């Protein structure tokens, strides 16, 4: 089990996919698992239930993932701050990806633009 942590935009997903391929392990993004279990986006969970409810769900999902089969696991930006998660992380290999704030914000903006651009054909175009 290898767990990637770091601020949003640090490259956890990119590095996670590369490590996954190289090591022959599945790649798992904890935020995607949370969204699947909740049948809602992270943004919706925050908006509808609040951050404490999201963090509780996040903590439970991460506990399940760390206790499960070997994977390369990317945690959400704030996930490694919960005391229970910190304790669980001591039992696995953790890689901290560091990035400057300006670079992280640029990466996040580019990522959001790419996601919205891919969705363009499925939306009605502005007139």
C-alpha positions as CSV (number, residue, x, y, z in Angstrom):
1,X,0.0,0.0,0.0
2,X,1.3,3.4,-1.0
3,X,-0.6,6.5,0.0
4,X,-0.1,9.8,-1.7
5,X,-0.9,13.0,0.3
6,X,-0.5,16.7,-0.4
7,X,-2.4,19.9,-1.2
8,X,-4.9,19.9,-4.1
9,X,-3.0,20.3,-7.3
10,X,0.1,18.6,-5.9
11,X,-0.1,15.9,-8.5
12,X,-1.5,13.0,-6.5
13,X,-3.6,11.7,-9.3
14,X,-0.9,12.0,-11.9
15,X,1.8,10.4,-9.8
16,X,-0.7,7.8,-8.5
17,X,-1.5,6.6,-12.1
18,X,2.3,6.4,-12.9
19,X,3.1,4.5,-9.7
20,X,0.1,2.2,-10.3
21,X,1.3,1.3,-13.8
22,X,4.9,0.8,-12.6
23,X,4.0,-1.3,-9.6
24,X,1.1,-3.2,-11.1
25,X,-1.2,-2.1,-8.4
26,X,-4.7,-0.5,-8.9
27,X,-5.0,3.2,-8.4
28,X,-7.7,4.5,-6.1
29,X,-8.7,8.1,-5.4
30,X,-10.4,8.4,-2.0
31,X,-12.6,11.3,-3.2
32,X,-14.0,9.2,-6.0
33,X,-14.8,6.4,-3.6
34,X,-16.5,8.9,-1.3
35,X,-18.6,10.1,-4.2
36,X,-19.5,6.6,-5.2
37,X,-20.6,5.6,-1.7
38,X,-22.5,8.8,-1.1
39,X,-24.0,8.9,-4.7
40,X,-23.1,12.7,-4.6
41,X,-20.1,14.8,-5.5
42,X,-17.8,16.0,-2.8
43,X,-19.0,19.6,-3.5
44,X,-22.6,18.4,-2.9
45,X,-21.7,16.7,0.4
46,X,-20.0,19.8,1.7
47,X,-23.0,22.0,0.6
48,X,-25.8,19.8,1.9
49,X,-24.2,18.1,4.9
50,X,-21.3,20.4,5.9
51,X,-17.7,19.8,6.4
52,X,-17.9,17.7,9.6
53,X,-20.2,15.2,7.9
54,X,-17.9,15.0,4.9
55,X,-14.8,14.5,7.1
56,X,-16.5,11.7,9.0
57,X,-17.4,9.9,5.8
58,X,-13.9,10.6,4.4
59,X,-12.3,9.1,7.6
60,X,-14.5,5.9,7.3
61,X,-13.7,5.5,3.6
62,X,-10.0,5.9,4.2
63,X,-10.0,3.4,7.1
64,X,-11.7,0.8,4.8
65,X,-9.3,1.5,1.9
66,X,-6.2,1.3,4.1
67,X,-7.5,-1.9,5.6
68,X,-8.2,-3.4,2.2
69,X,-6.1,-4.8,-0.6
70,X,-2.8,-3.3,-1.8
71,X,-3.4,-0.2,-3.9
72,X,-1.8,3.1,-4.7
73,X,-4.2,5.5,-2.9
74,X,-4.5,9.2,-3.3
75,X,-6.1,11.1,-0.4
76,X,-8.1,14.3,-0.7
77,X,-6.2,17.5,0.3
78,X,-7.4,17.6,3.9
79,X,-7.8,13.9,4.6
80,X,-4.5,13.4,6.3
81,X,-5.3,15.8,9.1
82,X,-7.8,13.6,11.0
83,X,-6.1,12.0,14.1
84,X,-7.5,8.5,13.3
85,X,-6.2,8.8,9.7
86,X,-2.8,9.9,10.9
87,X,-2.6,6.8,13.1
88,X,-3.6,4.5,10.2
89,X,-1.1,6.2,7.9
90,X,1.7,5.1,10.2
91,X,1.1,1.5,9.0
92,X,1.6,2.2,5.3
93,X,4.1,3.8,3.0
94,X,3.2,7.5,2.6
95,X,4.5,9.9,0.0
96,X,4.0,13.6,0.5
97,X,3.8,15.6,-2.7
98,X,4.7,19.2,-2.1
99,X,3.8,22.1,-4.5
100,X,3.8,25.8,-4.1
101,X,0.5,27.6,-3.7
102,X,0.6,29.5,-7.0
103,X,1.5,26.3,-8.9
104,X,-1.2,24.3,-7.2
105,X,-3.9,26.9,-8.0
106,X,-2.8,27.0,-11.7
107,X,-2.9,23.2,-11.9
108,X,-6.4,23.1,-10.3
109,X,-7.7,25.8,-12.7
110,X,-6.3,23.9,-15.7
111,X,-7.8,20.7,-14.5
112,X,-11.2,22.2,-14.0
113,X,-11.0,23.8,-17.5
114,X,-10.1,20.5,-19.0
115,X,-13.0,18.7,-17.3
116,X,-15.5,21.4,-18.4
117,X,-14.1,21.3,-22.0
118,X,-14.6,17.6,-22.2
119,X,-18.2,18.1,-21.2
120,X,-18.8,20.8,-23.8
121,X,-20.4,18.5,-26.5
122,X,-22.9,17.2,-24.0
123,X,-24.1,20.6,-23.0
124,X,-26.1,23.0,-25.1
125,X,-23.9,25.6,-26.6
126,X,-24.3,29.3,-25.9
127,X,-26.1,31.2,-28.7
